[in-house]
Amino acid sequence: MSLTHDYIKQRLEEKFGEQVSNFEEPYGFFSFEAVKEDNLKVMQFLFDDPVLRFQFLTDLTAVHYPNSKGRELAVVYHLHNLVDNVRIRMKVFTDINTPDVFTATSLYATANWMERETYDFFGVNFVGHPNLKRILNVDEMDYFPMRKEFPLEDQTRIDKDDEMFGRGGSII
């Protein structure tokens, strides 16, 4: 049997019902959303199911959506079934004021450093992580640099000419 996106969706809906939603296939990549309280249950199911077998965590990161009240941070998991060579994306959303998401380190050892990096840059608190501390930035840093809370460039700089970058002035 070939592992299809329809089959994955069917199995997830059978097991979790409305706890999983927003199924889509952008560019052919199967993607869905799970409620953050069930992130581990969903991943454990995807890992243990004898047909699904998503037993490799390829990537884990976050995305900041500053205009989505109550859903400002999305934790994004990319899972891979190595036997059938199928990849999927799972997202969980959380409020930026309580960015608590259960750690996946007990299921995927590779989650350890990826969660530390995601904490370091986005401020997601992975509850239960064995050593959640900054991994790339200095410990004294009191902000999370990948959040969209700051302008992309320093507006007070005077050492560059905006016309050189196609902003302002006339175009010749």
VENMOLIN-V134149 format. One record per backbone hydrogen bond with DSSP energy under -1.0 kcal/mol. NH is the residue of the N-H (numbers start at 1). CO is the residue of the C=O. E is the energy in kcal/mol with one decimal. If there is no record, write none. Layout:
nh->(NH NH)
co->(CO CO)
e->(E E)
This chain:
nh->(8 9 10 11 12 13 14 15 16 17 19 20 21 24 28 29 31 32 33 34 35 38 39 42 43 44 45 46 47 48 49 53 54 55 56 58 59 61 63 65 68 71 73 74 75 76 77 78 79 80 81 85 86 88 89 90 91 92 94 100 101 103 107 108 111 112 114 115 116 117 118 119 120 121 122 123 125 127 127 129 133 141 146 147 149 157 164 165 166 167)
co->(4 5 6 7 8 9 10 11 12 13 16 17 33 31 25 26 24 89 21 91 19 35 36 38 39 40 41 42 43 44 45 49 46 53 80 78 78 76 74 72 65 68 94 63 92 61 90 59 88 56 86 81 81 79 30 77 32 75 73 98 125 127 104 104 108 109 110 111 112 113 114 115 116 117 118 119 99 101 125 126 131 138 121 144 147 154 161 162 163 162)
e->(-2.1 -2.5 -2.5 -2.5 -2.3 -2.7 -2.4 -1.9 -3.0 -1.7 -2.3 -1.2 -2.6 -2.4 -1.9 -2.0 -2.6 -1.8 -3.0 -2.7 -1.7 -1.8 -1.2 -2.7 -2.2 -2.9 -2.2 -2.5 -2.1 -2.9 -2.5 -1.9 -2.8 -1.8 -1.1 -2.3 -1.3 -2.0 -1.9 -4.1 -1.8 -2.4 -2.3 -2.5 -3.2 -3.0 -3.2 -2.8 -2.3 -2.5 -3.3 -1.1 -1.5 -2.5 -2.2 -2.7 -2.1 -2.1 -2.7 -1.9 -2.3 -2.4 -1.0 -3.0 -1.6 -1.5 -1.0 -3.0 -1.7 -2.4 -2.2 -2.6 -2.6 -2.1 -2.3 -1.7 -2.8 -1.7 -1.1 -1.9 -1.2 -1.6 -2.0 -1.8 -1.3 -1.2 -1.7 -1.2 -1.2 -2.5)
